[in-house]
Amino acid sequence: MKTILLLGSGELGKELTISLKRMGCYVITCDSYADAPAMQVSDQFEVFNMLDRNRLNLVIEKHKPDFIVPEVEAIETEVLVKAETKGYTVIPSAKAVNLTMNRDRIRDRAKDLGLKTANFAYAETEDELILEAKKIGTKVAIKPVMSSSGKGQSYAKSEIELKNAWTFAIDGMRGNRKRVIVEEFIDFDYEITLLTILEKSGNVSFCDPIGHFQKRGDYQYSWQPTKCSKKVIKNAQDAARKMVLDLGGSGIFGVEFFVTKEDEVIFSELSPRPHDTGMVTMYTQNYSQFDIHARVLLGMPLPEIKLLQSGASHVILAEENAKGDYIIEGVEKALEDKSVNIRIFGKPFLKSYRRMGVVLAASLEKAKNAANMIKVKSKT
């Protein structure tokens, strides 16, 4: 029985824990708050701030896991780099985690590898942000270099908007790196996530591209497969393969791309773990992204991954001003459509626009309709 230390216990971690338990693993989950989703299905859990290097070191040494598996960005990644030198196995690799937890480092690496990216710069003060934005163009995207799920991300066209964007980014950042990336606004036709699988042997394979839509910088719905030309698929696969082979290790990576009307493929982001847009694979594939990640990180043979049916996912969100204890209404009504499946994440409290569940369905229209029937409200 392998021991897994899962750093992060959200909805993705919950599904991964279930997949790992099915493979006979002993899973210890960690997060900054108690009763997080993955803790509800794990063997043990630890509650602490994973940016605290001393606590993180103590937890690693306490459990001596066979695999350390990050699931969130708010981790002191230098601890994982040192842990790997001591013989611990970090998934997919300490290099991958250290680079991708920081947008500036992974963006610089993508550029070094020759991938097409938006024009970008970095800023560590409000004045520097305004200066760099004016160099790039009339409309820019601003993101903290360390964040997740769109937190702190916004767009700006004027100096007033840039000042607001600076405050929003700093308030939404994770960690203590007071730095933002400011990048050219890409007038893309659509976005895709290419789930890219790297095995210990170095073999790279791919799931069918997943289309997705974001709002407030956060995924709202996704669908698989998405219509891409052969040229787009090839260029995206070539870029993703180059990235994951450079990062090394083993596991599944969520590689995001912008696609323009001219079929130009532009690298956007990379996550070294299952991806939120990839929750649709629980409906569409014979093995979900979580099953794949569990098998590959354990070094087990990878089965043939098949797209069994088309499908879509749609988030179930808390209301804008939601907080505290909550109730969920409308699930029974939504399930009257026999093609609909629902995952309620079990998060212990609400906050504004918090992702509380996901609808899985045969089409995007069905997923949207079902999601609109479900309301997550504060009790008071």
LUMVOTI-871292 format. One line per 2 residues: number of its first residue (from 1); their letters; for each residue x, y, z of C-alpha. Coordinates in nm, 2 decimals, decimal comma, always signed. Layout:
REM LUMVOTI-871292
NUM	A	X:Y:Z ~ ...;
This chain:
REM LUMVOTI-871292
1	MK	+0,00:+0,00:+0,00 ~ +0,15:+0,34:-0,11;
3	TI	+0,11:+0,64:+0,11 ~ +0,01:+0,96:-0,06;
5	LL	+0,04:+1,31:+0,09 ~ -0,21:+1,53:-0,09;
7	LG	-0,14:+1,90:-0,06 ~ -0,47:+2,06:-0,11;
9	SG	-0,81:+1,91:-0,04 ~ -1,06:+2,08:-0,28;
11	EL	-1,30:+1,92:-0,52 ~ -1,02:+1,80:-0,76;
13	GK	-0,84:+1,65:-0,46 ~ -1,16:+1,48:-0,35;
15	EL	-1,20:+1,30:-0,68 ~ -0,83:+1,22:-0,70;
17	TI	-0,85:+1,07:-0,34 ~ -1,13:+0,85:-0,45;
19	SL	-0,93:+0,73:-0,75 ~ -0,63:+0,66:-0,53;
21	KR	-0,83:+0,48:-0,27 ~ -0,96:+0,25:-0,55;
23	MG	-0,60:+0,17:-0,63 ~ -0,53:+0,07:-0,27;
25	CY	-0,35:+0,38:-0,15 ~ -0,34:+0,53:+0,20;
27	VI	-0,42:+0,90:+0,15 ~ -0,33:+1,19:+0,39;
29	TC	-0,50:+1,51:+0,28 ~ -0,39:+1,86:+0,38;
31	DS	-0,55:+2,21:+0,36 ~ -0,57:+2,54:+0,54;
33	YA	-0,92:+2,46:+0,68 ~ -1,09:+2,16:+0,84;
35	DA	-1,35:+1,94:+0,67 ~ -1,23:+2,03:+0,32;
37	PA	-1,38:+1,80:+0,05 ~ -1,09:+1,56:+0,01;
39	MQ	-1,06:+1,52:+0,39 ~ -1,41:+1,37:+0,39;
41	VS	-1,29:+1,07:+0,19 ~ -0,92:+1,03:+0,31;
43	DQ	-0,76:+0,81:+0,57 ~ -0,60:+1,10:+0,76;
45	FE	-0,58:+1,48:+0,73 ~ -0,37:+1,77:+0,84;
47	VF	-0,49:+2,13:+0,88 ~ -0,22:+2,39:+0,83;
49	NM	-0,09:+2,67:+0,61 ~ +0,12:+2,51:+0,34;
51	LD	+0,31:+2,83:+0,28 ~ +0,46:+2,77:+0,62;
53	RN	+0,78:+2,59:+0,53 ~ +0,84:+2,47:+0,88;
55	RL	+0,50:+2,31:+0,92 ~ +0,52:+2,16:+0,57;
57	NL	+0,86:+2,01:+0,65 ~ +0,72:+1,87:+0,97;
59	VI	+0,42:+1,71:+0,80 ~ +0,64:+1,55:+0,53;
61	EK	+0,88:+1,41:+0,79 ~ +0,59:+1,29:+1,01;
63	HK	+0,42:+1,08:+0,74 ~ +0,72:+1,00:+0,52;
65	PD	+0,49:+0,95:+0,21 ~ +0,58:+0,75:-0,10;
67	FI	+0,44:+1,03:-0,31 ~ +0,38:+1,40:-0,24;
69	VP	+0,10:+1,52:-0,47 ~ +0,02:+1,90:-0,49;
71	EV	-0,34:+2,00:-0,57 ~ -0,33:+2,38:-0,51;
73	EA	-0,09:+2,67:-0,57 ~ -0,06:+2,80:-0,22;
75	IE	+0,24:+2,58:-0,13 ~ +0,60:+2,67:-0,03;
77	TE	+0,74:+2,49:-0,33 ~ +1,11:+2,53:-0,23;
79	VL	+1,03:+2,27:+0,04 ~ +0,92:+2,02:-0,23;
81	VK	+1,24:+2,09:-0,43 ~ +1,45:+2,00:-0,12;
83	AE	+1,23:+1,71:-0,04 ~ +1,29:+1,56:-0,38;
85	TK	+1,67:+1,58:-0,32 ~ +1,62:+1,38:+0,00;
87	GY	+1,45:+1,10:-0,20 ~ +1,09:+1,19:-0,18;
89	TV	+0,89:+1,16:-0,50 ~ +0,70:+1,48:-0,59;
91	IP	+0,42:+1,45:-0,85 ~ +0,47:+1,52:-1,13;
93	SA	+0,81:+1,66:-1,04 ~ +0,95:+1,92:-0,80;
95	KA	+1,06:+2,12:-1,11 ~ +0,71:+2,11:-1,26;
97	VN	+0,55:+2,22:-0,93 ~ +0,80:+2,50:-0,86;
99	LT	+0,77:+2,65:-1,21 ~ +0,40:+2,62:-1,25;
101	MN	+0,29:+2,74:-0,91 ~ +0,43:+3,08:-1,03;
103	RD	+0,30:+3,23:-1,35 ~ +0,61:+3,43:-1,43;
105	RI	+0,84:+3,12:-1,41 ~ +0,63:+2,90:-1,63;
107	RD	+0,56:+3,18:-1,88 ~ +0,94:+3,25:-1,90;
109	RA	+1,00:+2,88:-1,95 ~ +0,74:+2,85:-2,23;
111	KD	+0,90:+3,15:-2,41 ~ +1,25:+2,99:-2,37;
113	LG	+1,11:+2,67:-2,53 ~ +0,98:+2,86:-2,83;
115	LK	+0,61:+2,84:-2,76 ~ +0,39:+3,12:-2,89;
117	TA	+0,26:+3,33:-2,60 ~ +0,09:+3,67:-2,56;
119	NF	+0,32:+3,97:-2,52 ~ +0,38:+4,01:-2,14;
121	AY	+0,57:+4,19:-1,87 ~ +0,59:+4,19:-1,49;
123	AE	+0,52:+4,46:-1,23 ~ +0,59:+4,48:-0,86;
125	TE	+0,43:+4,82:-0,80 ~ +0,12:+5,00:-0,93;
127	DE	+0,33:+5,26:-1,12 ~ +0,53:+4,98:-1,28;
129	LI	+0,21:+4,81:-1,39 ~ +0,08:+5,13:-1,56;
131	LE	+0,42:+5,18:-1,74 ~ +0,44:+4,82:-1,87;
133	AK	+0,07:+4,81:-1,97 ~ +0,11:+5,12:-2,19;
135	KI	+0,40:+4,95:-2,37 ~ +0,19:+4,64:-2,44;
137	GT	-0,13:+4,78:-2,58 ~ -0,47:+4,95:-2,51;
139	KV	-0,62:+4,65:-2,34 ~ -0,44:+4,41:-2,11;
141	AI	-0,50:+4,12:-1,87 ~ -0,35:+4,15:-1,52;
143	KP	-0,30:+3,84:-1,30 ~ -0,11:+3,77:-0,98;
145	VM	+0,19:+3,55:-1,05 ~ +0,07:+3,32:-0,78;
147	SS	-0,30:+3,25:-0,77 ~ -0,56:+2,99:-0,88;
149	SG	-0,91:+2,97:-1,03 ~ -0,90:+3,32:-1,17;
151	KG	-0,85:+3,49:-0,83 ~ -0,72:+3,84:-0,88;
153	QS	-0,75:+3,83:-1,26 ~ -0,90:+4,13:-1,45;
155	YA	-0,88:+4,33:-1,77 ~ -0,80:+4,70:-1,80;
157	KS	-0,80:+4,97:-2,07 ~ -0,74:+5,29:-1,88;
159	EI	-0,52:+5,42:-1,60 ~ -0,81:+5,41:-1,35;
161	EL	-0,89:+5,05:-1,45 ~ -0,52:+4,96:-1,41;
163	KN	-0,51:+5,10:-1,06 ~ -0,82:+4,90:-0,97;
165	AW	-0,67:+4,59:-1,13 ~ -0,35:+4,63:-0,92;
167	TF	-0,55:+4,63:-0,60 ~ -0,77:+4,34:-0,72;
169	AI	-0,46:+4,13:-0,81 ~ -0,28:+4,19:-0,48;
171	DG	-0,60:+4,11:-0,28 ~ -0,65:+3,79:-0,48;
173	MR	-0,29:+3,66:-0,48 ~ -0,18:+3,35:-0,30;
175	GN	+0,15:+3,35:-0,12 ~ +0,37:+3,65:-0,04;
177	RK	+0,50:+3,74:-0,39 ~ +0,37:+4,09:-0,45;
179	RV	+0,41:+4,06:-0,83 ~ +0,17:+4,06:-1,13;
181	IV	+0,19:+3,96:-1,49 ~ +0,05:+4,21:-1,74;
183	EE	-0,02:+4,06:-2,08 ~ -0,15:+4,15:-2,42;
185	FI	-0,53:+4,09:-2,45 ~ -0,57:+3,81:-2,71;
187	DF	-0,88:+3,83:-2,92 ~ -0,92:+3,46:-2,93;
189	DY	-1,20:+3,26:-3,10 ~ -1,21:+2,99:-2,83;
191	EI	-1,00:+2,83:-2,55 ~ -0,91:+2,47:-2,50;
193	TL	-0,76:+2,26:-2,23 ~ -0,54:+1,98:-2,35;
195	LT	-0,50:+1,71:-2,08 ~ -0,15:+1,58:-2,14;
197	IL	-0,03:+1,26:-1,99 ~ +0,34:+1,20:-1,91;
199	EK	+0,43:+0,85:-1,80 ~ +0,75:+0,75:-1,62;
201	SG	+0,88:+0,60:-1,94 ~ +0,87:+0,94:-2,11;
203	NV	+0,57:+0,85:-2,32 ~ +0,33:+1,14:-2,38;
205	SF	-0,04:+1,10:-2,48 ~ -0,34:+1,32:-2,48;
207	CD	-0,71:+1,33:-2,41 ~ -0,95:+1,48:-2,66;
209	PI	-0,94:+1,86:-2,64 ~ -1,18:+2,02:-2,40;
211	GH	-1,35:+2,35:-2,48 ~ -1,42:+2,59:-2,19;
213	FQ	-1,56:+2,93:-2,10 ~ -1,44:+3,15:-1,82;
215	KR	-1,60:+3,44:-1,62 ~ -1,42:+3,64:-1,36;
217	GD	-1,12:+3,45:-1,46 ~ -1,27:+3,12:-1,34;
219	YQ	-1,41:+2,82:-1,54 ~ -1,79:+2,82:-1,57;
221	YS	-1,85:+2,53:-1,82 ~ -1,66:+2,29:-2,04;
223	WQ	-1,73:+2,04:-2,31 ~ -1,56:+1,75:-2,47;
225	PT	-1,49:+1,70:-2,75 ~ -1,45:+2,05:-2,89;
227	KC	-1,43:+2,12:-3,26 ~ -1,07:+2,18:-3,35;
229	SK	-0,89:+2,16:-3,69 ~ -0,62:+1,90:-3,73;
231	KV	-0,37:+2,19:-3,75 ~ -0,49:+2,32:-3,41;
233	IK	-0,47:+1,98:-3,25 ~ -0,12:+1,91:-3,39;
235	NA	+0,02:+2,24:-3,28 ~ -0,13:+2,22:-2,94;
237	QD	+0,00:+1,87:-2,89 ~ +0,34:+1,96:-3,01;
239	AA	+0,36:+2,26:-2,76 ~ +0,22:+2,06:-2,47;
241	RK	+0,46:+1,77:-2,54 ~ +0,75:+2,01:-2,54;
243	MV	+0,64:+2,16:-2,21 ~ +0,57:+1,84:-2,01;
245	LD	+0,89:+1,67:-2,13 ~ +1,09:+1,97:-2,01;
247	LG	+0,91:+1,97:-1,67 ~ +0,96:+1,59:-1,63;
249	GS	+0,82:+1,34:-1,39 ~ +0,49:+1,17:-1,44;
251	GI	+0,12:+1,26:-1,41 ~ -0,15:+1,45:-1,60;
253	FG	-0,11:+1,82:-1,69 ~ -0,38:+2,06:-1,78;
255	VE	-0,24:+2,27:-2,06 ~ -0,45:+2,57:-2,17;
257	FF	-0,44:+2,74:-2,51 ~ -0,60:+3,03:-2,68;
259	VT	-0,71:+2,96:-3,04 ~ -0,76:+3,25:-3,28;
261	KE	-0,99:+3,27:-3,58 ~ -0,68:+3,20:-3,80;
263	DE	-0,62:+2,88:-3,61 ~ -0,31:+3,02:-3,43;
265	VI	-0,24:+2,83:-3,11 ~ -0,12:+3,05:-2,82;
267	FS	+0,00:+2,90:-2,49 ~ -0,19:+3,04:-2,19;
269	EL	-0,14:+2,84:-1,87 ~ -0,02:+2,50:-1,74;
271	SP	-0,13:+2,31:-1,43 ~ +0,07:+2,00:-1,32;
273	RP	-0,23:+1,81:-1,20 ~ -0,60:+1,74:-1,29;
275	HD	-0,77:+2,05:-1,42 ~ -1,11:+2,20:-1,33;
277	TG	-1,23:+2,20:-1,69 ~ -1,14:+1,83:-1,70;
279	MV	-1,42:+1,74:-1,46 ~ -1,62:+1,67:-1,78;
281	TM	-1,40:+1,36:-1,82 ~ -1,60:+1,19:-1,54;
283	YT	-1,88:+1,18:-1,79 ~ -1,72:+1,15:-2,13;
285	QN	-1,42:+0,91:-2,10 ~ -1,37:+0,55:-1,99;
287	YS	-1,11:+0,67:-1,74 ~ -1,15:+1,02:-1,59;
289	QF	-0,85:+1,26:-1,55 ~ -0,84:+1,15:-1,19;
291	DI	-0,82:+0,78:-1,27 ~ -0,54:+0,86:-1,52;
293	HA	-0,34:+1,07:-1,28 ~ -0,37:+0,81:-1,00;
295	RV	-0,24:+0,53:-1,24 ~ +0,04:+0,73:-1,39;
297	LL	+0,18:+0,88:-1,07 ~ +0,19:+0,52:-0,92;
299	GM	+0,38:+0,41:-1,23 ~ +0,11:+0,16:-1,33;
301	PL	+0,04:+0,07:-1,69 ~ -0,19:+0,32:-1,86;
303	PE	-0,50:+0,17:-2,03 ~ -0,63:+0,30:-2,36;
305	IK	-0,82:+0,62:-2,30 ~ -1,14:+0,64:-2,50;
307	LL	-1,40:+0,90:-2,55 ~ -1,72:+0,71:-2,48;
309	QS	-1,96:+0,99:-2,54 ~ -1,99:+1,37:-2,58;
311	GA	-2,06:+1,57:-2,27 ~ -2,04:+1,89:-2,08;
313	SH	-1,98:+2,02:-1,73 ~ -2,12:+2,33:-1,57;
315	VI	-2,03:+2,47:-1,22 ~ -2,28:+2,51:-0,94;
317	LA	-2,19:+2,84:-0,78 ~ -2,28:+3,01:-0,45;
319	EE	-2,46:+3,34:-0,49 ~ -2,27:+3,67:-0,51;
321	NA	-2,31:+3,77:-0,14 ~ -2,32:+3,42:+0,00;
323	KG	-2,14:+3,34:+0,32 ~ -2,14:+3,09:+0,61;
325	DY	-2,37:+2,79:+0,64 ~ -2,59:+2,70:+0,34;
327	II	-2,87:+2,50:+0,18 ~ -2,89:+2,35:-0,17;
329	EG	-3,22:+2,35:-0,35 ~ -3,33:+2,21:-0,69;
331	VE	-3,11:+1,90:-0,71 ~ -3,41:+1,66:-0,75;
333	KA	-3,56:+1,89:-1,02 ~ -3,23:+1,89:-1,21;
335	LE	-3,20:+1,51:-1,20 ~ -3,53:+1,47:-1,38;
337	DK	-3,33:+1,49:-1,70 ~ -3,19:+1,13:-1,71;
339	SV	-2,87:+1,24:-1,89 ~ -2,77:+1,46:-1,59;
341	NI	-2,53:+1,37:-1,32 ~ -2,43:+1,59:-1,03;
343	RI	-2,13:+1,61:-0,79 ~ -2,18:+1,82:-0,47;
345	FG	-1,84:+1,90:-0,34 ~ -1,93:+1,92:+0,03;
347	KP	-1,74:+2,24:+0,11 ~ -1,81:+2,34:+0,48;
349	FL	-1,90:+2,70:+0,42 ~ -1,99:+2,95:+0,15;
351	KS	-1,83:+3,26:+0,02 ~ -1,91:+3,48:-0,29;
353	YR	-1,92:+3,28:-0,61 ~ -1,76:+2,98:-0,45;
355	RM	-1,77:+2,66:-0,66 ~ -2,00:+2,42:-0,47;
357	GV	-2,07:+2,15:-0,72 ~ -2,07:+2,05:-1,09;
359	VL	-2,33:+1,93:-1,33 ~ -2,23:+1,67:-1,59;
361	AA	-2,46:+1,61:-1,88 ~ -2,50:+1,49:-2,24;
363	SL	-2,48:+1,84:-2,39 ~ -2,39:+2,20:-2,28;
365	EK	-2,75:+2,30:-2,31 ~ -2,86:+2,03:-2,07;
367	AK	-2,58:+2,11:-1,83 ~ -2,67:+2,48:-1,82;
369	NA	-3,04:+2,41:-1,77 ~ -2,97:+2,17:-1,48;
371	AN	-2,72:+2,41:-1,32 ~ -2,97:+2,70:-1,34;
373	MI	-3,22:+2,49:-1,14 ~ -2,98:+2,44:-0,85;
375	KV	-2,95:+2,72:-0,60 ~ -2,69:+2,74:-0,32;
377	KS	-2,80:+2,99:-0,06 ~ -2,68:+3,11:+0,28;
379	KT	-2,90:+2,99:+0,56 ~ -2,93:+3,34:+0,71;
